[in-house]
Each structure stands twice: as C-alpha cells, then as structure tokens.
C-alpha cells in the first residue's frame, strides 16, 4: 500500500491508512469471514450435495427472471 504511513508511538510502530483503504480491507475481511462460515457449515455442505444430486435445471433466462434482472 503506497498510501500507508508508518509512525512511532513511543517505541511501537503504528501504521496509518487512508479511510478508503481501511474500508476496502474491512470489506474483504468480511467476505472471507462469510466464505469461512459457509465452508465450515454442515447445512451448507448438505445443501450443495443435495443441489448437485438433483437433476432439476434452470435456464439462464429463467434465473434472470427470478432474480429480477430482466
């Protein structure tokens, strides 16, 4: 990070980041936390296995319609 600045507070180094960089970091950490929770969830894994075993298919047009993207 080019905009990060390092200062010393007493004998300890302190890193100062712009707010935009900090918000980006927080957003990424939040996403990683969600991915971790999903990957460790038994129900999530069961739902994936069930969906993969199902032979039901949905076309992209139907999916867009359900999601309101058309």
Backbone as numpy.savetxt, mean C-alpha at the origin, in Angstrom:
# Nx Ny Nz CAx CAy CAz Cx Cy Cz
17.51 10.94 -0.84 16.66 12.11 -0.84 17.55 13.35 -0.84
17.40 14.10 -1.88 18.25 15.27 -2.05 17.86 16.40 -1.10
16.58 16.47 -0.74 16.10 17.59 0.06 16.24 17.36 1.56
16.65 16.16 1.97 16.81 15.87 3.38 18.04 16.61 3.91
17.92 17.12 5.10 19.04 17.82 5.73 19.33 17.15 7.06
20.61 17.03 7.37 21.02 16.40 8.63 21.59 17.48 9.55
21.06 17.51 10.74 21.52 18.43 11.76 21.92 17.63 12.99
22.52 18.29 13.95 22.84 17.62 15.21 22.04 18.29 16.32
21.43 17.46 17.13 20.69 17.93 18.30 21.46 17.37 19.49
22.30 18.20 20.07 23.22 17.69 21.08 24.25 16.84 20.37
24.35 15.59 20.75 25.29 14.67 20.09 24.60 13.75 19.09
23.27 13.81 19.02 22.51 12.91 18.15 22.20 13.58 16.81
22.39 12.85 15.71 22.01 13.41 14.41 20.50 13.39 14.23
19.98 14.39 13.57 18.54 14.52 13.31 18.37 14.78 11.82
17.44 14.07 11.20 17.17 14.26 9.77 15.89 15.09 9.63
15.96 16.13 8.84 14.81 17.00 8.60 14.38 16.81 7.15
13.09 16.46 6.98 12.53 16.21 5.65 11.47 17.25 5.32
11.31 17.56 4.04 10.18 18.41 3.65 8.88 17.64 3.91
7.80 18.37 4.12 6.51 17.75 4.42 6.08 16.82 3.29
6.30 17.22 2.05 5.87 16.39 0.92 6.60 15.05 0.92
7.89 15.05 1.25 8.64 13.79 1.31 8.14 12.93 2.46
7.85 13.54 3.59 7.35 12.79 4.74 5.99 12.17 4.44
5.11 12.90 3.77 3.79 12.36 3.41 3.92 11.19 2.44
4.85 11.28 1.51 5.09 10.18 0.56 5.56 8.94 1.31
6.46 9.11 2.24 6.98 7.99 3.04 5.85 7.37 3.86
5.04 8.19 4.50 3.92 7.68 5.31 2.93 6.89 4.47
2.66 7.39 3.26 1.73 6.72 2.35 2.27 5.34 1.95
3.54 5.28 1.62 4.15 4.00 1.23 4.18 3.02 2.39
4.49 3.50 3.57 4.50 2.62 4.75 3.09 2.10 5.02
2.08 2.95 4.86 0.69 2.52 5.05 0.31 1.42 4.07
0.75 1.56 2.82 0.48 0.53 1.82 1.17 -0.78 2.18
2.41 -0.68 2.60 3.15 -1.89 2.98 2.51 -2.58 4.17
2.00 -1.79 5.11 1.32 -2.36 6.27 0.06 -3.11 5.84
-0.70 -2.53 4.91 -1.90 -3.20 4.39 -1.54 -4.50 3.69
-0.50 -4.47 2.85 -0.06 -5.68 2.14 0.36 -6.76 3.13
1.06 -6.36 4.18 1.50 -7.32 5.19 0.29 -7.95 5.90
-0.66 -7.11 6.29 -1.85 -7.62 6.97 -2.63 -8.56 6.06
-2.73 -8.22 4.78 -3.44 -9.10 3.85 -2.71 -10.43 3.70
-1.40 -10.37 3.57 -0.64 -11.60 3.33 -0.61 -12.53 4.54
-0.84 -12.00 5.72 -0.83 -12.83 6.92 -2.23 -13.22 7.37
-3.24 -12.75 6.67 -4.63 -13.05 7.02 -5.07 -14.40 6.48
-5.56 -15.26 7.34 -6.05 -16.57 6.91 -7.28 -16.42 6.01
-8.18 -15.53 6.37 -9.39 -15.32 5.58 -9.05 -14.83 4.18
-8.11 -13.93 4.08 -7.69 -13.40 2.78 -7.16 -14.53 1.91
-6.33 -15.39 2.47 -5.77 -16.52 1.72 -6.87 -17.50 1.31
-7.84 -17.72 2.19 -8.95 -18.61 1.86 -9.80 -18.02 0.74
-10.04 -16.72 0.79 -10.82 -16.06 -0.26 -10.12 -16.16 -1.62
-8.80 -16.00 -1.62 -8.05 -16.11 -2.87 -8.14 -17.54 -3.41
-7.96 -18.52 -2.54 -8.03 -19.92 -2.96 -9.42 -20.24 -3.52
-10.45 -19.72 -2.87 -11.82 -19.94 -3.31 -12.06 -19.29 -4.69
-11.57 -18.08 -4.86 -11.75 -17.37 -6.13 -11.00 -18.09 -7.26
-9.81 -18.60 -6.95 -9.03 -19.30 -7.98 -9.69 -20.62 -8.36
-10.34 -21.27 -7.39 -11.00 -22.55 -7.65 -12.31 -22.36 -8.42
-12.90 -21.19 -8.29 -14.16 -20.89 -8.96 -13.94 -20.77 -10.46
-14.88 -21.26 -11.22 -14.79 -21.18 -12.68 -15.52 -19.96 -13.23
-16.09 -19.15 -12.33 -16.84 -17.98 -12.76 -15.87 -16.92 -13.30
-16.18 -16.40 -14.45 -15.37 -15.37 -15.07 -16.21 -14.12 -15.29
-15.56 -12.98 -15.23 -16.23 -11.71 -15.46 -15.45 -10.98 -16.54
-16.16 -10.51 -17.56 -15.48 -9.79 -18.63 -15.05 -8.41 -18.13
-14.10 -7.82 -18.81 -13.63 -6.50 -18.41 -14.74 -5.46 -18.52
-15.63 -5.60 -19.51 -16.75 -4.66 -19.65 -17.68 -4.74 -18.45
-17.97 -5.98 -18.01 -18.83 -6.15 -16.85 -18.17 -5.58 -15.59
-16.87 -5.81 -15.46 -16.14 -5.31 -14.30 -16.14 -3.79 -14.26
-15.87 -3.17 -15.41 -15.91 -1.70 -15.48 -17.29 -1.18 -15.10
-18.32 -1.88 -15.56 -19.69 -1.46 -15.27 -19.97 -1.56 -13.76
-19.54 -2.68 -13.14 -19.76 -2.86 -11.70 -19.01 -1.81 -10.88
-17.82 -1.46 -11.35 -17.03 -0.47 -10.63 -17.41 0.97 -10.96
-18.32 1.14 -11.92 -18.77 2.47 -12.30 -17.74 3.25 -13.09
-16.91 2.55 -13.84 -15.86 3.21 -14.62 -16.26 3.44 -16.07
-17.47 3.03 -16.44 -17.93 3.22 -17.83 -18.86 4.40 -17.88
